[in-house]
Amino acid sequence: MRIAVVGTGYVGLVSGACFAEFGIDVCCVDKDETKIRRLRGGEIPIYEPGLDVLVARNMAADRLSFTSDLAVAMEGADVVLIAVGTPSRPGDGGADLTYVHAAAAEIARTMSRYTVIVTKSTVPVGTGRQIAALVRDINPRAEFDVVSNPEFLREGSAIGDFMQPDRVVIGADSERARAVMDALYQPLIRAGTPFVRTGIETAELTKYSANAFLAFKITFINEVADLCERVGADVQDVAAGMGLDGRIGRPFLNAGPGFGAKDTEALVRTGRQHGAPVRLIETVVDVNRARKRLMAGRILQACGSDAAGKRIAVLGITFKPDTNDMREAASLEIIPLLQEAGATVHVYDPAGMEEGRHLLPGVVWHDDAYAPLAEADCVAILTEWNEFRALDLGRVRSLMRRPVMVDLRNVYAPAVMAAAGFHYCSVGRRDARPDAAKRRKAAEAMLLSNGFAADSCVLPFSGQLAAAASDLAD
C-alpha cells in the first residue's frame, strides 16, 4: 500500500511514522517548507519520546518520505489521511475547519484514481459529509470514499498508543472503504486489537464523547479536591479509593489546574446547533474556565498580600510532561494573571520554552530548573516533569528569598516539604492548607485588591458539592 498524510503535527507525523513501521509506503506532506526541510534532515519539530528513532529508521528503509507538494504525496496513493489542525473558532468555541476544508479541496483537485479520504483530525459530527460534498463539487468524476478514523493518541506516549491501542474506530459507509482500512491496519487486526466499525457520524461523535468524558473526570476530581481542603480530607486518597472501582478507574483522577477545553467546547457547540444541548459538558467547560483563575489566585496568595514586584518562579509550562505542546496549556492563562498582578515571572520547562517564547511575552526564561529560583518569593509547579520530582530541596530553599512552593500537580509530599522548611501548598490535601477558611477570605481580599473580578473568587462547585461547601464555610 501507499498512503499520503496531510499535516506533520503530532497526529500526522506519529501516524505516518507508525504506518511506515507497519511496512507501508508513506509520504507526509506539509505546506511549511521549512518544516519539510528539517524533517528531511532528520530533525523532528515536535517533542515525542522515540519518534526521532522511528522516523530515522523508516526514512533509511525508504518507507517514509516528506514533501510540500500534495500531488507528489498522492501519486499512487490508496489512502490520504487528513491530519491538520482544528483550533477553536474565535467567538463561539466551535472547531475551525478551515484547514480541513482546504486539504479536502486540494485532494479533490489532485485525485486521479479511487482514493479513501480519511479524517484523522478531531472534527465535529457532519464533517465527513461536508468533505464528501466538497470533493464532489470540485471533482464530479472523482472515485472516492470518506472515512472517519479518529486518533486516540496521548502526547508523550503516542507511539505506544498507536502500536498497541485500546481500540481502533473506523467510520465508513462502503464495504470497499472498509476493506481498504482493514488492509491498512492488518498488523493490528492480526494482533487482536479491538476494532469498532461504525458509520461516519458515529465515529466522529465517539472521539468527542471520549474526550468530554475524560474532561468530566478531571473536573469532578478538581471539585472534590476543593471540598477536601474544606473538610480535611486528602484528594489523592479519595481518588485511589474511587479508582479501584472497576466502573470508574484511576486514570484522569488527578487534581490540578484544569485542562484544555477545545474539544469540549466544540461538543457544546455541536449540541446547541442540533437542538440537543449537552448541559453536563457545558457545566464542565464553565467550571474548568474558572479553575485556572482560582489556581492563579492560589499562587498570588502564597506571595503575600501584594504581588507587585514579587518574583515568581514557574516550573513547567506545557500542558503535560513529555511533550513540547503548548496548546491550551494552563500556563497560558495562569502566567498572564500573575503578570497582571505585578509579579515578574521566571520560567523553566524541559521542552516547551521555544514554543512558549511566542506565546508568553514578558516572561524571563532560564536554562535549568534552579536558575529561576534565585531570589524568588514563590515557586509554582505547573507541569509534572520527572526532573521536578527530585529537586535538591536544600538547594531550592537556599536560592529562594522565601521558601514558598505552590505545587499544582501534587508532586511532593506535604510532610517532606514541611521537614525541608517550606511553606507548601498543594491541591486537595488535608495538610496542605490547614486554615483553609481564613486563607480563603484572605485570598478573596487579595484578588479583589489586585483587580480580579469578584466571580473569580467563587469556588466552582455545583449541585450537592455546592451545598456541602457552603455549609462548611459557614
C-alpha positions in Angstrom: 0.0 0.0 0.0 0.9 3.6 -0.4 -0.6 6.4 1.7 -0.3 10.2 1.9 -0.6 12.1 5.2 -1.6 15.7 5.0 -0.1 17.5 8.1 3.0 16.8 10.0 2.0 17.8 13.5 1.6 15.3 16.4 -1.1 13.2 14.8 0.2 13.3 11.2 3.9 12.7 11.9 3.3 10.0 14.5 0.6 8.3 12.3 2.9 8.5 9.2 5.9 7.1 11.0 3.9 4.2 12.7 2.2 3.2 9.4 5.7 3.1 7.8 6.8 0.9 10.6 3.9 -1.5 9.5 5.7 -1.7 6.2 3.5 0.7 4.3 4.9 3.3 1.9 4.1 6.7 3.5 4.6 10.2 2.2 3.9 13.1 4.6 3.1 16.5 3.1 3.0 19.9 4.7 2.8 23.4 3.3 5.5 24.6 5.7 8.6 24.1 3.6 10.9 24.9 6.5 9.4 22.0 8.5 9.8 19.7 5.5 13.5 20.6 5.1 14.0 19.9 8.8 12.2 16.6 8.6 14.3 15.5 5.6 17.4 16.4 7.5 16.3 14.2 10.4 15.2 17.0 12.7 11.9 16.3 14.5 10.0 19.5 15.0 7.9 18.2 17.9 9.0 16.5 21.2 7.7 13.0 21.4 9.8 10.2 23.0 11.1 7.7 20.5 9.7 9.5 17.4 13.2 10.5 16.1 14.4 6.9 16.1 11.2 5.7 14.4 11.4 8.4 11.7 15.1 7.8 11.0 14.6 4.0 10.7 11.8 4.3 8.2 13.4 7.0 6.2 16.5 4.8 5.9 14.3 1.9 4.7 12.7 4.2 2.1 9.3 3.7 3.6 8.8 7.3 4.9 9.3 10.5 2.9 8.4 14.1 3.2 7.2 16.7 0.6 5.5 20.1 0.4 3.8 19.0 -2.9 0.5 17.2 -2.4 0.5 15.9 -5.9 3.8 14.1 -5.2 2.5 12.7 -2.0 -0.7 11.3 -3.6 0.9 9.7 -6.6 -0.2 6.1 -6.5 -1.7 6.6 -3.0 -4.6 4.3 -2.0 -5.4 6.4 1.1 -4.9 10.0 2.1 -5.1 11.0 5.8 -6.2 14.5 6.8 -4.3 15.3 10.0 -4.3 19.1 10.1 -5.2 21.4 13.0 -8.8 22.2 14.1 -8.3 25.1 16.5 -11.2 26.7 18.4 -13.1 29.2 16.4 -13.0 32.7 18.0 -16.3 33.8 19.4 -18.3 30.6 19.8 -15.7 27.9 20.6 -16.6 25.7 17.7 -14.0 23.8 15.7 -12.4 25.9 12.9 -12.4 23.6 9.9 -10.5 26.0 7.6 -7.5 23.7 7.3 -9.6 20.5 6.9 -11.7 22.0 4.1 -8.6 23.4 2.4 -6.9 20.0 2.5 -10.0 18.3 1.1 -10.3 20.8 -1.7 -6.7 20.2 -2.7 -7.1 16.5 -2.5 -10.1 16.7 -4.8 -8.1 18.6 -7.4 -5.3 16.1 -7.2 -7.1 12.7 -7.2 -6.7 10.6 -10.3 -7.8 7.2 -9.0 -10.0 5.6 -6.4 -8.9 7.1 -3.1 -10.1 6.6 0.5 -10.0 10.1 2.2 -9.6 9.6 6.0 -10.1 12.2 8.6 -7.6 11.8 11.5 -8.1 15.3 12.7 -10.6 15.7 15.6 -13.7 17.1 13.8 -17.4 17.8 14.7 -20.2 15.4 13.6 -21.0 16.0 10.0 -17.5 16.9 8.8 -17.2 13.7 6.8 -20.3 14.6 4.8 -19.0 18.1 4.3 -15.8 16.7 2.9 -17.6 14.4 0.5 -19.8 17.2 -0.8 -16.8 19.4 -1.3 -14.9 16.8 -3.2 -17.8 16.0 -5.4 -18.4 19.7 -6.1 -14.8 20.3 -7.2 -14.2 16.9 -8.9 -17.6 15.4 -10.0 -15.9 12.4 -11.6 -13.7 11.5 -8.6 -14.0 8.0 -7.3 -13.6 8.0 -3.5 -14.9 7.3 -0.1 -14.6 9.3 3.1 -13.8 7.5 6.3 -13.6 8.8 9.9 -10.7 7.2 11.8 -10.3 9.4 14.9 -7.0 9.2 16.8 -6.7 8.4 20.5 -3.0 9.3 21.0 -1.7 10.7 24.2 1.2 13.0 23.7 4.3 11.6 25.4 3.2 8.1 24.8 1.8 8.4 21.3 3.9 5.7 19.6 2.8 3.1 22.1 -0.8 4.2 21.8 -0.6 3.8 18.0 1.1 0.4 18.1 -0.9 -1.1 20.9 -4.2 0.9 21.0 -7.1 0.2 23.3 -9.3 0.2 20.2 -9.4 1.5 16.6 -12.6 3.2 15.4 -13.4 3.1 11.7 -16.4 5.0 10.4 -17.3 4.2 6.8 -20.3 3.8 4.6 -19.0 1.4 1.9 -17.6 -2.1 2.0 -14.8 -1.1 -0.4 -13.6 1.6 2.0 -13.8 -0.9 5.0 -11.7 -3.4 3.0 -9.0 -0.7 2.3 -8.9 0.3 6.0 -8.6 -3.4 7.1 -5.6 -3.7 4.8 -4.1 -0.6 6.3 -4.5 -1.9 9.8 -3.7 -5.5 9.1 -0.9 -5.7 11.7 -3.2 -4.6 14.5 -6.0 -6.8 13.3 -3.7 -9.8 13.4 -2.6 -8.7 16.9 -6.2 -8.9 18.1 -6.7 -5.2 18.6 -10.5 -4.4 19.2 -12.0 -2.7 16.1 -15.2 -0.7 16.3 -16.7 -0.4 12.8 -19.4 2.2 12.5 -20.9 4.8 10.3 -19.1 8.1 9.8 -21.2 10.2 12.2 -20.8 7.6 15.0 -17.1 7.6 14.7 -16.9 11.4 14.8 -19.0 11.6 17.9 -17.1 8.8 19.6 -13.9 10.9 19.6 -15.6 13.9 21.1 -17.6 11.9 23.6 -14.4 10.1 24.8 -12.6 13.5 25.3 -15.6 15.0 27.0 -15.9 12.1 29.5 -12.2 12.4 30.4 -12.7 16.1 30.9 -15.6 15.4 33.2 -13.4 13.1 35.3 -10.8 15.8 35.7 -13.3 18.5 36.5 -15.0 16.2 39.0 -11.9 15.4 40.9 -10.9 19.1 40.9 -14.2 20.0 42.6 -13.7 17.1 45.1 -10.2 18.5 45.8 -11.7 21.9 46.8 -14.1 20.1 49.1 -11.3 18.0 50.6 -9.5 21.2 51.6 -12.6 22.4 53.4 -13.2 19.1 55.3 -9.6 18.0 56.0 -9.6 15.1 53.5 -6.9 14.0 51.1 -8.0 14.0 47.4 -5.3 11.6 46.4 -6.6 9.0 48.8 -10.2 9.7 47.7 -9.1 9.2 44.0 -7.3 6.0 45.0 -10.4 4.7 46.7 -12.7 5.7 43.8 -10.3 4.4 41.1 -10.2 0.8 42.5 -13.9 0.6 41.4 -13.7 -1.1 38.0 -16.6 1.0 36.8 -14.6 4.2 37.4 -10.9 3.6 37.0 -7.9 5.6 38.4 -6.7 7.4 35.2 -7.7 11.1 34.9 -8.5 11.4 38.6 -5.6 13.7 39.3 -6.4 17.1 40.8 -4.7 20.1 39.2 -5.1 23.4 37.4 -7.6 22.2 34.8 -7.4 21.1 31.1 -7.5 22.5 27.6 -11.2 22.8 26.7 -11.1 22.9 22.9 -12.9 19.6 22.2 -15.4 20.0 25.0 -16.3 23.5 23.8 -16.7 22.1 20.2 -19.0 19.4 21.5 -21.1 22.0 23.4 -21.4 24.0 20.1 -22.5 20.9 18.2 -25.1 20.1 20.8 -26.6 23.5 20.6 -26.6 23.5 16.8 -28.6 20.3 16.7 -31.0 21.2 19.4 -29.6 18.7 21.9 -27.6 20.7 24.4 -25.1 18.7 26.4 -25.7 20.5 29.7 -23.3 18.4 31.8 -20.5 19.3 29.4 -21.5 22.9 29.4 -21.0 23.0 33.1 -17.7 21.2 32.8 -16.5 23.9 30.4 -17.6 26.7 32.8 -16.1 25.1 35.9 -12.8 24.4 34.1 -12.6 28.0 32.9 -12.9 29.3 36.5 -10.4 26.7 37.7 -7.3 28.4 36.2 -8.2 31.8 37.7 -8.6 30.1 41.0 -5.1 28.4 40.7 -3.5 31.8 39.7 -5.1 33.2 42.9 -3.6 30.4 44.9 -0.1 31.3 43.7 -0.6 35.0 44.3 -1.9 34.4 47.8 1.2 32.4 48.6 3.3 35.6 47.7 1.6 37.6 50.4 -0.9 40.5 50.4 0.6 42.3 47.5 2.2 40.5 44.5 3.5 43.7 42.9 7.3 43.5 42.5 7.4 39.9 43.6 9.5 37.3 41.7 7.6 34.1 40.9 9.4 31.0 39.5 7.3 28.7 37.4 8.5 25.1 36.6 6.8 23.6 33.6 4.6 25.3 31.1 3.5 22.5 28.7 0.0 21.1 29.1 1.6 17.8 30.2 5.0 16.2 30.6 6.9 14.5 27.8 5.7 17.0 25.1 6.5 20.5 23.9 2.9 21.1 23.1 1.6 24.4 24.5 -1.9 24.3 23.0 -4.4 25.2 25.8 -1.8 24.7 28.5 -2.9 26.0 31.9 0.3 28.2 31.9 -1.1 30.3 29.1 -3.9 31.6 31.4 -2.1 31.4 34.8 1.1 33.2 33.9 -0.6 36.3 32.4 -2.7 36.6 35.6 0.4 36.6 37.7 1.9 39.3 35.4 -1.3 41.4 35.6 -1.0 41.3 39.4 2.5 42.9 39.1 4.7 39.9 39.5 7.8 39.1 37.5 7.6 35.5 36.2 10.8 33.4 35.7 10.3 30.1 33.8 12.0 26.8 33.0 10.5 23.9 31.0 12.5 21.0 29.6 10.8 21.1 26.2 8.3 23.9 25.8 10.3 27.1 26.0 10.9 27.5 22.3 7.1 27.5 21.7 6.4 29.4 24.9 8.5 32.3 23.9 6.0 33.1 21.2 3.0 32.7 23.5 4.1 34.2 26.8 5.6 37.7 26.3 7.3 39.4 29.2 8.5 36.1 30.8 12.1 35.6 31.8 13.4 32.3 30.5 16.1 30.1 32.1 18.1 27.0 31.0 17.7 24.8 34.0 15.3 24.2 36.9 17.3 26.0 39.5 18.1 29.3 37.7 14.6 30.8 38.0 14.6 30.1 41.8 17.2 32.7 42.6 15.7 35.3 44.9 12.2 34.0 44.1 9.3 34.8 46.5 7.4 31.7 45.4 7.9 28.7 43.1 4.9 27.1 41.3 5.0 23.7 39.7 2.5 23.7 36.7 3.7 20.6 34.8 4.8 17.4 36.5 8.0 16.7 34.5 10.0 13.9 36.1 13.0 16.2 36.7 10.9 18.3 39.0 10.2 15.3 41.2 13.7 15.0 42.6 14.8 18.6 43.1 17.5 19.2 45.7 15.2 20.8 48.3 18.1 22.2 50.3 19.4 23.9 47.2 16.0 25.2 46.3 15.5 26.7 49.7 18.9 28.3 49.7 18.3 30.0 46.4 14.9 31.5 47.2 14.2 34.7 49.0 11.2 33.0 50.7 10.8 29.1 50.8 7.3 29.0 49.4 6.1 26.4 46.9 2.7 26.1 45.3 2.5 22.6 43.8 -0.4 22.4 41.4 0.4 18.8 40.4 0.9 17.3 43.9 4.4 16.2 43.1 5.7 16.4 46.7 4.5 15.0 50.0 3.5 17.8 52.4 5.3 16.2 55.3 8.6 16.1 53.3 8.2 19.8 52.3 7.4 20.8 55.9 10.5 19.0 57.1 12.6 20.8 54.5 11.4 24.1 55.8 9.0 25.1 53.1 5.6 26.8 53.3 3.9 24.4 51.0 0.6 24.5 49.2 -0.7 21.7 47.0 -4.2 20.7 45.8 -6.9 19.0 47.8 -4.7 17.5 50.6 -5.6 17.9 54.2 -2.3 19.1 55.5 -1.6 21.4 52.5 -3.9 24.2 53.7 -4.8 23.6 57.3 -6.5 27.0 57.8 -8.4 27.0 54.5 -11.3 29.2 55.6 -9.1 32.0 56.8 -6.9 31.6 53.7 -9.9 31.7 51.5 -11.1 35.1 52.9 -7.5 36.5 52.6 -7.3 35.2 49.0 -10.6 36.9 48.1 -9.5 40.2 49.5 -6.1 40.0 47.9 -7.5 39.0 44.5 -10.1 41.9 44.5 -7.3 44.4 45.5 -5.3 43.2 42.5 -8.2 43.9 40.1 -9.6 40.4 39.6 -13.4 40.0 39.0 -15.4 39.0 42.1 -16.6 35.9 40.4 -13.0 34.6 40.1 -13.1 34.2 43.9 -16.0 31.8 43.9 -15.2 28.2 44.2 -16.6 26.3 41.1 -18.8 23.9 43.0 -22.1 22.6 41.6 -25.1 20.7 42.9 -24.6 18.8 46.2 -20.9 19.8 46.4 -22.0 23.5 46.4 -24.4 22.9 49.3 -21.8 20.9 51.3 -19.1 23.5 50.7 -21.5 26.3 51.7 -22.4 24.6 55.0 -18.7 24.0 55.8 -17.7 27.6 55.0 -20.5 28.8 57.3 
